[in-house]
Amino acid sequence: MSDQKPPPNGNGGHTTIVSAGFKLGSHVVSSLAPQFLALILINVLFLALLYWFIDSRARHTVELVNHLLEACLKSAGG
């Protein structure tokens, strides 16, 4: 019959949501100014550092509370 090659995405040539989202995302990123991309990167780094700091403080607080509870349980049980 016809010797047509199958489309590279393997779904009969239909656009999937993932491929449409990837195409839209790459178009949006390529149309942004480099300064705006740098601002986004700085914001992402700031949020990552903020999350790390809050997580570190929470772990430290839990450790201190556990030490206090152990000391209270030892003194109450003895």
Residue, then its C-alpha position, 0 to 999 in steps of 0.5 A: m500500500s503506502d510506504q509512509k514512515p510512522p511518526p517519531n513519537g509513535n502515537g500516530g502523529h497525534t500531539t500528546i499533552v506532554s509533547a504540547g507542554f514541552k513545546l510550549g515550555s521551550h517556546v516560552v523559555s526561548s522568548l524570555a529575556p536573559q535577565f528574567l531567566a537569571l532572576i528566576l534562577i536566583n529565586v529558585l536558589f533562594l527558595a532552595l536555601l530557605y527550604w534547607f535552612i528551615d529543614s535544618r532548624a526543624r531537625h535541630t529543634v526535634e533533636l533538642v526536644n528528644h534530648l529533653l524528653e529523654a532527660c525528663l523520662k530518666s529523672a521521672g523513672g528513677 
